[in-house]
Amino acid sequence: MSAEKRTTLSKVIPILAQLQECLCEMCDSNTLAQELGTQMQKRFGLLQASFPLAASTFLDPRFKQLSFTDEDALEKAEGRLTSMLFAEFVADPKDNPTTSTSTQEVEDESGEPPRKETLWGNFDKKVDTLLTCTPRASTGPHLEMRRYVESQQLRREEDPLTWWKINEPLFPKLATIAKKFLCITATSVSSERLFSKPGELISERRSSLKDSTVDMILFLNKNDKKPSATL
């Protein structure tokens, strides 16, 4: 979930959905899986109702509507995004998308790697099924949204930011909205040590310090009252 060059927030809902699905498959014979599934539902059951999370997932062409298990949350998120899309058209009506029946695909120069059974196995099968669908032509706010939903699903291994860069002429308004959500990080940045007191004191060179020593250094540093400079 930690990355600097790829979007991360949009993966939260899909990862949790895949974890729940894997746990459900093991529930019949595994009491631990049952308990984990119950606790995950208690802790993350309302996560899809978070608009930033839902919007980023919906606007990620790898996931769109595919990972939502809460239909009500999906409907509300899509409704709010459509309202935002209308606002974009009102603010700049001249830049309407042209009619098109397909989107450009992100080229995969390395070819499709062989699939392995992983956490994403069931999700990848759903994407393979959707890739055979052909989108309908459309224009306008509602129709631009529908055209995006019906556009060819991006494979999970590909980069959604590259997809949006290539297809921005087809979805100019929706691309503007997508940029606002796909830039949000799901976790703290990897360079967090630059902005935190522990990071200033604990570096790779000092990674062998004992926990008790680290606690003492942090305590002393926090409570060190330096005398004010006198003229």
SULTA-V613453 format. One record per backbone hydrogen bond with DSSP energy under -0.5 kcal/mol. NH is the residue of the N-H (numbers start at 1). CO is the residue of the C=O. If there is no record, write none. Layout:
nh co
NH CO
NH CO
This chain:
nh co
3 1
8 184
9 184
11 8
12 9
14 10
15 11
16 12
17 13
18 14
19 15
20 16
21 17
22 18
23 19
24 20
25 21
26 22
26 23
27 23
27 24
29 26
30 26
34 30
35 31
36 32
37 33
38 34
39 35
40 36
41 37
42 38
43 39
44 40
45 41
47 44
49 46
50 47
51 49
54 50
55 51
56 52
57 53
58 54
59 55
60 57
61 59
63 60
64 57
64 60
66 63
68 65
71 69
74 70
75 71
76 72
77 73
78 74
79 75
80 76
81 77
82 78
83 79
84 80
85 81
86 82
87 83
88 84
89 85
90 86
91 87
92 88
95 92
96 94
109 107
111 108
113 111
118 116
121 118
124 120
125 121
126 122
127 123
128 124
129 125
130 126
131 127
132 129
133 130
138 100
144 140
145 141
146 142
147 143
148 144
149 145
150 146
151 147
151 148
154 61
158 155
160 158
163 159
164 160
165 161
166 162
167 163
168 164
170 167
171 167
175 171
176 172
177 173
178 174
179 175
180 176
180 177
181 177
181 178
182 178
183 179
184 181
192 189
194 191
195 192
196 192
200 196
201 197
202 198
203 201
206 203
207 204
209 206
214 210
215 211
216 212
217 213
218 214
219 215
220 216
221 217
222 218
223 219
224 220
224 221
225 223
226 224
